[in-house]
Amino acid sequence: MNMYFIILGFALIVVELLYFRIARAFRIIDKPNERSLHEEPTIRGGGIIFPVALLLFGITRGDISYYFLFSTLLLAVVGLADDLKGLSRSIRFGVQVVAMLLIFYNLHVLEHSWWVIILLLIIATGTVNAYNFMDGINGITGGYSLVVLGSLYYVNSYRIAFVNNELLLIMMIALGVFSFFNFRTKAICFAGDVGSLTIGFAMIYLILKLIMTSHNYVFVLLLAVYGTDSIFTIIHRLILKQNIFKAHRLHLYQVIISVSGMRHLKMTMIYMMIQLMVSVVVIYNLDFDQTRQYIVGLMILVLLGLTYFGIKHHYYKLLRNVL
């Protein structure tokens, strides 16, 4: 790793430590409640170094889409405001739509049929919000995202070049710094909306850019584990007639932890390892025709869905008995 990345890494550590002081002074703290899985007040918004890293990269290197950078910073501002005092869902959603349309323009998605644009807009904004909701235990946002970025880095280096590798490295360094403070039994900070929204948005941008470059939709499986948990949890909550936009504890990992008391980091590692295995299968099958890739991809989704349903049914029944 050259000196540029080392200096930037140290700069991000300094920014994170400075943010901790500001957060303590202004009480930007996540306090435990009935829907939380943590037990102690913890600094919220530590994920702010992710958009900061992209901004520093844009200033020093310049090899970044300014549509992507501007959209990420726009979401960062909204996310930070939400961490500070809370914003209405309409404002959050409106800004997310604007950010998505900007990268759609940048990636030429707007050249497709109107129904394709609307479908992708719904999927993309839904995925970003799912990424935000999945940020519920120590290490999961940083750890899972590192697996996704590592997979994208390999694909970009050895299979299909679609973005500057330095950009991926900067993102991984930022996530590594954040994870140092978050991937531990007693987290020093959480990502907050400023972190989870921008990280989720970046994952969507990169995967969409890869799909547009390769014309291969199999790469959506690089988010398969999060996607499976999020979609089936939404279905579960709709069955229970709950407001799907409100905080909850019905994600699979939340139910398992609530019933079994499994350590957060162990559950995070399980999610990371499952996604890593899926990514390895996806990358391995790139040597074959797309028909086989899609068949294998469908088998992966069916297996993940059946696994989710079986485990969720078992643990949710135990959870109801406890309640």
N, C-alpha and C positions, 0 to 999 in steps of 0.2 A: 504494500500500500504506500503510495507516494505521500510526500509531505503535505500536499493540499488536503487530503482526506484526514490526515492526523490533526492538522490545525483546525479544520472545520469540526472535527469530533470534539476537540477540547473547547472550541467556541460554543458548541451546543450544550456541553456540560455546564459551562459558565452561565449560559442563558437559562438553563433549567434551574440552577441553584438561585439565580436572581429572581426567577419567577416564584420559587418557594417562599422567598422573603416577602414578596409583594402579596402572594396569596394569603400568607399568615396575617399580614397587616390589614388586608381588606376582608378577611374572613371568607375567603373562597374555599369553603370546606364542605365536604360531603358528609353529612351527619347520618348515622344509621337510622333506619325506620323499619316499619313492618315488612317492606318489600325488599330490603337490603340483605345481602349475604355477608357484609362486613360488620364488625362489632365496634370499631373505634372511628372517631372522626378522622377523615383523611383529606389531604389537599386534593382539590378537584382542578382539572385543567392542565395537568402535567404534559398532556399530548400537544401542547402549544408549540413545542419545539419541532414538530413535524412540518407545519406550514412555514415556520421560521427557517428550517433547513432548505425548503424549496425556494424561499425568497433569497437566501444567501447564495444558493446555487445559481439562481437566475441572474443575480447581480455579478457574481464572480466568473461564471462560465458562460452564461447566456444561451446555452444550448438546451432550451426548454420552450415548449409552446406557451406563449404568453396568454393565450386563451385559457389554458389549463392553470397556469399560475394565478391569473386574476380570479378565476372561478374558485380556486382553492382558498385564496385569501379572503374572498367574499364570504365563503362558508365559515372560515375561521373567525371573522368578525362577528357573524351571527351566532356561532357556537359559543364564543367567549361571552357575548352579551347574555346568552341563555344561561351560561354557568354563573354569571354574576347576579342576575335578577330574574331570569326567566322571560321567555317570549311566547307570544301566542303561536299556536300551531300553524295558523294561516300565514304568518310572516316567515316562519321557518320553511314551510312548504313552498311558498312563493320564491324565496331566494334559491332553494334547491332546484326548482324548475328553471330559473334563469341560468344557474350554473350549468345545468345539464344541456340546455339549448346552446350555450356558448361552446361547449366541447363537441356537441353534435355538429355545429357549423364547422368547427376546426377539423373534424374527422370526416366531413362530407356525408354525414348521416342524413342531413336534411335533403339530400338528393334522392332519397328513397320515397316510396309511396307514403301518403299521409298516415295510413293506418299502421305502417311499420314504425314511423316516427313516434306515434302515440303509444304503441305497444312498448317500444324500447324506453320511452320516457317513463312509463309506469314501472317497468321492470327496474330501470336504473335508480329512480328515486326511491322505490321500495327497498332496493338492496342497500342503499346508503342508510336509510332509516333502520333497516334490520341490523346493519353493522353497528349502529348506535345502540340499539337495544341489546345486542349480544355482549356489549361491554359491561359485564356484571361481576366478574371474578378476577382476582389478581392474575396478571400475566396473559390473559386470553387475547386481548386486542393486539398487543405487541408480538406475542409468540406466534399466534396464528398468521398475522400479517407477514412476519419474517419468513414463514413457510411459503406463503403465496409469492412474495418477492423473490425468494430464492429460486422457486420454480420458474418464474418469469425471467430471471437472470440467466438461468441455464438455457431456456428456450431461445432467448435473445442472442446468447453467445454461440450456441452450437446448432440451432435449428432454423429459426426465422428471425432475422434482425428487424426490429420494429421501433426501437427507441435507443437513445444514447445510454450505454451501460453505466456511465458515470451517474446518471440520474437515478438509476436503480440502486447504485451503491450509496448515494447520499441518503436515499430513503431508508435503506437498511441500517446505516449508521445512526440516523435519527431514532429509529425504532429501537436500536440497541441501547442507546443512551436512556431513552424512556423506560425500556424494560429493566435496566439496571436499578431503577428506583421503584418499579412496579412489580417485577417478576420476583417476588419474595413473599414469605409467609405473612409478614406485616408490611403491606405496601406503604411507601412514603407518599405516593401520589396515585391518582387515577387519571385516565386520559381526559375525562370530561367531554362535553359536546364538542369543544374546540378541537379535540384530538380525534375522537371517534368519527365525527362527520368528515373531517378532512382526510383521514386515513382511508375510510370507506370510499370516499369520492375518488381518491387516487387509485385504489384498486380497480374501481369500475372503469376509470379512464384508461388505465394500462391494458386491461383485458379487452375492452372495446377496441382500442387501437390495434391490439394484436389480431383480433377477429377481422377487423377491416383490412388489415394488411394481408392476412393469410386466407381470408374467405372461408374460415373453418370455425364453426360454432362450438366445437368440442372443448375449446378453451374456457368455456363457462364453468367447466368442472373444476377449475382451479379454485373455485369458491364453493365447491359442492357441499362440504360439511356445514358451513354457515347457512348456505341456501336451504338445505334439507331441514335443519333445525328451525329456521325462521318460517318457512312456508307451512310446515306441519304444525308449528306452534300457533300460527295465525288461524289455521283451520280449527284447531282445538279450541281456541278462544272464541271463535265465531259460533261453534257448537254450544259453548257455555254462555253465549250471548253477552260477552264482555266487550268493552270498548277497546279495540285493538291498538288505539293510539295512546293508551295510558300505560304507565309502568306496571310490571307484573313480575311473577316468579314462576312462570310456566315453561320457560325454555327447558329443554331436556336436562342440561347440566345443572340448572337451578333446582329442578325436582329431585335429581339424584343426590345433590349435596344436602338439600333440606331433609331428606329421608335418611341417608346413610352417614352423613357427616364427613364425607370424603374431603380431603384437603383440596383447596382451590388449585394449587399448582399441579397436583396429580391429575385433576380433571382437565386442566389446560393442556398438559402433556398428551393426554389421550386425544383431545381434539386435534392437536398439532400432528400427532403420529398418523391418525386416520387420514387427515388431509394430505400428508406427505405421501402415504401409500397410494391415494387416489391420483395425485400429481405424477408419481412415478409411472403408474399404469398409462395415464394419458400421454406422457412424453414417450414412453416405449412404443405405443401404438401409432405414433406419428410416422413410423416407417412403413405403415400399411395404408391401403386406400381408405378414403373417407367413410365409405359404407361400413367397413369393419370398425372404424373409430367410433361411429355413431352407435353401432350395435353394442360395443363394449361400454360406451358411455351410458346407454340406456340401462344396461345390466348393473352398472355401478349405482345409478340413481335408484333403481328398484331395490337393490341390496341395502342401500342406506335408508330408504324409506321403510322397508320391512324391519330393519334393525331399530330404527327410531320408534316405530309403532310398538314393537315387542317390549323394548326396555321401558318406554314411557308408560305403557299399560300396566306393567308390573309395579313400577315405582309410584305412579300416580294413585294406584289403588291403595298402596301402603300409606301415602300421604293423606288421603281422605280418611283412612282409619285413624291416623294420628290426630287429625283435626276434629 
